[in-house]
Amino acid sequence: MSRQRDMAQRHLMPHFTKGAVWRDASLPIIERGDGCYLWDTDGNRYLDGLAGLFCVNIGHGRTDLATAAAKQMETLAYSTNWGTAHPPAIEAASMIAEVAPGDLNEVFFVSSGSEAVESALKFARNYHLARGDVDRYKVISRNWAYHGTTLGALAVTGIPKFRDPYLPMLWDGVRHVANTYQCASPPATAAADLSCVNAIEDMIVTEGPETVAMVIAEPVQNGGGALVPPDGYWQELRRICDRYGVLLCADEVICSFGRFGHWFASERFGVVPDMITFAKGVTSAYQPLGGLVVRGPLVDEVFDSEMGSYVHGSTFGGHPVATAVAVANMSAMRADGLMQHVLDTEGYFADRLNDLTAGHPCAREVRGTGFFYAIDICADRDAALDLSASQQAGLQGGVLGGFVRGEKMTIRPDDRGYTGLTISPPLVADTEVIDDLAERVDRVLTRVDAWLGGNR
């Protein structure tokens, strides 16, 4: 065992990792990245098919972003946005406001996606209090939604295994409803008549519109496996929220900064929400940064009210180095034409995944769009057989993860509302990288087919 691996296992606590995996003698120690590939300390090369955690949008090894960080550290390493401002935060906020849809032009910076969601929850409450709507505090979220892990964000998250250990600690103002995959309506149903749309309106009415502060949803839901909404879904959410005076928040921590070929996925789906949360791709993860974009008139109402301020803040929100990197990242993404690259390449990407899964009975379907996909695994697609309880437990319990690790790639063996593979590479992935990724996924599915055949 290497000294670094030994030290990691002695002193470094992992995130969302089982002890048996962390204590394994082959635990990879990743030391270098370039483009869409990573290298560990043993010299092994991995294909980063998950863009880190849906965040290294511009790819690994960008020296221009490193230079921007170093230059900012030399000039101003730290300053707050509490009663003062500084140039990189001003520039980053202005750039984000310029590309955000509609009149979303006020940017509140934090350091992570969970904090961004916490900020949205607090802003919704602040806004309604400023208007005198003191009873509005409830939030409507969706089943299997992932909105973060801090306690406020975890309350609106809909993934049981993340929530259950902390249920006694969670705020009780959240109501979860069906997501788009759970929609019971037949094909060709008008958006306004979809059961998953009606579920949201029915919940608002049942709870009492005067008590509901916000509806929150991801444009393409991660939990459940890259759930793309039906046409018109987001327009109906906008209509419902307007009807009842409820704020609409698009959680774009994953979906923004190019993942779907636009700065914000809300633009792709043709909606102007009241708030958008972001993180991850805003700096391509070269620095921790997240935030909230809010419609200007809503912020004005808070500032002009008796409250006079948005009562929230953090030490590192809008950090000079992080926001300087955000400026460099957004500038590079624009110069490199990454939005158009995603739009030009997404069809090829989808075709490659659909073509390879056609040859595997274990692949129920491919879901997704842009550079974000999921392969849903079943026992036998042609026979319409779901996984048995033991098959699901085995695949989710480590078998599928072992197959993925064997191919030295970082796509996600997923168990959040489905059993399958989540695939979301850096936005710089070209057809050569996509072919490499598809070939590795093909081999994983071949092993899954064989394993299912021997584990009925």
N, C-alpha and C positions, 0 to 999 in steps of 0.2 A: 504493500500500500504506500502511495506517495505521501510525503510529509504534509502537503497541502490538503489532501483528502482526509488525512487523519485529523488535522487541525479543524477542518470544516465540520467533521462529524463530532468532534469534542466540544466546539465552541459556537458554531453558527446554527441558529434555529431556522429551519426551513419554513416556507410558506406553503400551505395546502399540500403537504407531502407526508405520506405515511412513514412511520419510523423504519419499517423494513426496507423501504426504497432508499431512504436517506443513509441507512447504515450499510448498504450494499457495498462490497469491496470494489465494484466497478463504477461507483458514482462519478459521473463526468465532472471535470473542472474546466469550464469554458474560459479560455484566456484571450481569444482574438476573434474578430469578425471582419468580413469584407463583403460588401454587396449583400447577397442572399445566403451567404455561407458562414459557418462558425467552425472554429478549431478548438479542441481541448488540449490539455497539457500532455496527453499521450500521442498527439499528432493526428488524431482522428478528425475527419471533416464531416460536418453535419449540414444538411440543407434546412434552413430556417423557414419552414412552411407555415409559421404562425406569426411572423414579423415580431419576434420576441413574445409579447402578449398582445397582439393586434396593435402594435405601437411603433415599431421601427419602420415607418412608412417609406422613408427615403433610403433605407438600406444601411448596412453597417460600414464603419470605417471612413466616414466623411470628415476629412480634415478641415473643410471650411467651417463646419459647425464647431469643431474643437478650437479653431482659431478665434472664432467669435466669442466663445466662452473665456478663453485666456485673455483676450483683449479687454473684455468687460471687467474681469477680475482685477486687472492692472489699473483700471480707471475708477470703478466704484464696485466693490465687492458686495456691499449690502446697503440697502436703504428700504424704508417701509413705504406703504401707500396710506399711512395713517396721518392725514393732515398735510402730507407732502406728496409729490410725485417725482419720478425720475425718468430720463429719456427712454430707456429700453421698454419700460412698461407702457409708456405713452405710445410709442411706435407700435408695439405689439398689439395693444388694444385697438389702435386706429386701423391696423391692417385687418384684424379680425372683423371689426365692425364693417369695413368696406366690403367684405365678401359674405357676410351674414345676410340671410334673406330679410326682406321687408325693412321694418324699422327697428330691428334688433341691433342696437348701436351702443349699448352700455356693457362693458366687460368687467367682471369681478374675478380677480385671479386668486387661485389657491394652489395647492401642490399635488393634487391627485384627483382621480375620478370620483372616489367616495366622498371627498370633501366638496367636489362640485355638486353632487346630488344633495349633500347636507345643506349647501348654500341655497339651492333651489327650494328646498323645503322651508328654510328659514325666510327666504324672500317672499314666498307665497303667503306665509303667515304675517310677515311684516306689512305686506301690501294690503291685505284684507283688514288688518288692524288700523292701518292709516285711513282706510275708507269707513271705519266704524263698524265693519262686519266682524264683530268680536267672536261670533260662534263658528266662524269658518276655520277649521283646522284639519279636517280629514283629507286623506289622499287616496285616489283610486289608482291601483297598479294592476299588473297582469300576472297570471300564473306563470311560473318558471322564469320570470324576468330577473335579470341580474342588474342591480343598481349600486352594488358596492358592499363593503363589509363593516364600516363603522356603524354604530348602533342605529342612527337615524336612517342611513342608507340601507342597512340590513333589514329594517322594518318594512321598507317598500320592495325589497328583493323578494322574489317568490320561489326560491329554491329551498326545499325543506331541509336538506342536509346541512346547509349553511345556517339556517335559521334555528333549527330545533334545539341546539345546545344552549341558545341564549334567549329562548322565548320568554322566560320570566323577566328579562331585562328590556324587552322591546316595547316601544310605544304602541298603544292600541288603537291609533287613529287611522290605520291603513286597511283598505278593503281590496281584496284581490278578485279579479274577474277573469273570464276565459280569454286566452290569447288567440291570435288569428289561426293557429293550427288546430285549435279546439273548436273552431267554428262549425256549427252543426247544419248550416244552411246548404242547400243544393247548389251545384254550379250554376253560374249565370244569375244568381240572386243579386238584385240591386244593392249597392253598398249600404244604403239607408236601412235595408231590411235584414242585413247580416246579423246572425245571432250574437257574434262577438262584438258588434257595434251596439246592439240593443242591450247587451249585458252591462256596458258602461253607463248608458243612460238610465237603465233600470236601477242600477246601484245608486246613482246620484239621487234619483227620485225617492228610493227607499230610505236612504240615509237622511234625506232632507237637503235640498240644494243649498239652504242657508248655512249648512254645516260643512260643506265640501270646499276645500281650498284649491285643489290641484288634481289634474290627471297627468300621470307620467308614463311614458312608453318609449322604447327604442324604435327608431324607424325600421330597422331590420333586427328582430329579436335574436339575441345570442343563445340564451337558454332555450332548449327545445330544438336547436339546430338550424341557424340561419333562416329564420321565418320571415319571408318577404310578404308584406301585407297585400291584400286584394286591392285592385284599383278602386280609388275613391274612399278607402278606409280612413286616411288621414284627413281628408276633407270633412268626413262625417264627425271625426273627433273635434275638429275645429268648430263645426256647427253646434255640436252638443255643448261644448264648453262656453261658447258665446251665448247660447240660450240660457244657461244657468249661472252665468257670471263666474265660472270656474277657470282658473289659469291652466293652460296647456303647456306642458314641458316635454320637449323631445330630448331624451337622454342619448347624446351622440358621443359619449366617451370613446366608443369603438367606431361609430359610423362617420365621424367627421374627418376632415383633412385628407380627403382623397380616396378613402376606402371604397366609395361607390362612384368615383369619377367626378365628384363635386367637393367644394370646400365643406359643405354641409349636406348631409343626406336629405334634410328637409327640403332643400331646393329640388333634389331629384324627384321627390314625391309631391311637390307642388303645394307646400303648406308653409304658412308663417306661424310658428308657435309663439307663445308669449316668452318662453325661455328655452335656451339650449344649453345643456351641459356638455363640456368637452374636457379632454385631457390627452393622454397617449400620443396621438399623431401630431399635436400642435408643436412639439419639439422633436418629433420622431424618437422620443424617449432618450434623447441625448442629455436632457435635464428633466427633473420632475416638475411638471407644470400642469395645472388644470384650471378650469374656470367655468363661469356662467355668463352667457350673453343674454341680455334682457332688453325687451322693447323699451325704448327711451321714454315714452309717455308713462309707463308704469313706474319707472324710477323717479320721474318728476313728481308723480303723485305722492310717493313716500317722502321725498325731500321737501315738498310743499305742505305736508301735513303737520299736525302738532308733534308727531314723533320726530320729524326732521332728519332722520337718518335711518340707514339700513343697519340694524344692530348686529353686526357680525364682523369678524376679522381674524387674521392669523399672522403669526410672526413672519412666515416665509411667503405669504401670498404676494405675487407680483415680484418675486426676487429678481434683482437686476441681471444676474447671470442667466437664469432660466428664461427671462423674457428676451434677453439679447439672443439667445439660442433660438427662441421661437421666431424672431425676426429673420435670422439667418436661414432657418429651416423653411419658412414660408417663401422667402425670396428664392431659395434654391429650387423648391418644388415648382414655382411659377416659371423660373428660367429653364428648368429641365422638361417642362411640359408634362408633368406627371398626371394631371387630371385627364388630359386627352389620351395619354398612354393607357390609362385604365379603361377608358371608354373604347379605345381602339382594340384592346387586347382581351376584354372580358368575354367576348363571344368565343374566341379561340380557347380560353381557359375553360369555359363552361362546356364546350364541345368535347374537349379532351377528357374531362371528368365523366361526362355522360357516355362517351364512347367506351371508356374502359370499364365503367360499372355495368354496362350492358352484358358483359361477359361473365359477371359474377352473380350467382343466385342470391348471395347474401346481401346485396345492395338493393334496398327497397327503392330509394330514389336519391337524386342529388337536388339539394335546395340551395338557393342563394342567388347572388348577383354581384356585379363589380368584381372585387378581389376578396370575396367572403363567401365560403361555401361549406356545406355539411353533407356528408354521406350517411344516410340513415341505414343501419344494419338490421336485417331480419333473419329468420331461419331459412326461408326460401321464398323469394319474391314471386316466382312463377306459380307456386302452390298457395300463395297468400298466407304463409305461415309466419306468425310472430315468433320471436325468441321464447323458448321455455324459461321458466324461472331460473333453472340451473344454468342454462346457457347465458342468460343475461348476467347472472351473478358472476360467472366465470370471466366473461369478457370485460365487465366493468371492474372486476376484482383484480385485474392485472394482466390477463391474457392479451387483451388488445394493446395495452401499453407496452408489453414486451415485444409484440410484433412491430410496433412503431419504432421502439428503440433499436430493434435489430436492423432497421433500414437507415439508422442514423439521420433522423429528421425530427423536427419539433412540432409536427401537427398534433392536434389535441385528441387523444382518445376520450370521448365525451360520455358523460352519464347524467347530464342535467336535462331531464325530461325526455331523453331518448338514448339509445345506445348507438354510437357512431363516431365519425371522424370530423373534426372541425378544421378547416383549411383556410389560411388567410396570410399569404406571403407578403413580403415587402412590395411596395408598389412599383419598385424598379425591376421586378421580375419580368424578363422577356420570354419569348417563346421557347428558348433553349432551357431556361430555368423551369418553366412550366412543364416542358416535356420530362425533365429530370424528376420533378415532383410527381407527375402523373405516373411515371414508371415505378417509383417507389411505392406509391399508393396502390398500384396494381398488384405489386408483390405482397403487400399487406393483406389485401382482399383475397388473394389466392390462399394465403395461410389461414385466413378466417374461414373460407369455404371448407378447407380441409379439416380444420378444428371442429367446425359444426358437424361435419360428417361423422366424426368420431365421438361426438358428445351430444347425443340426442336426448 
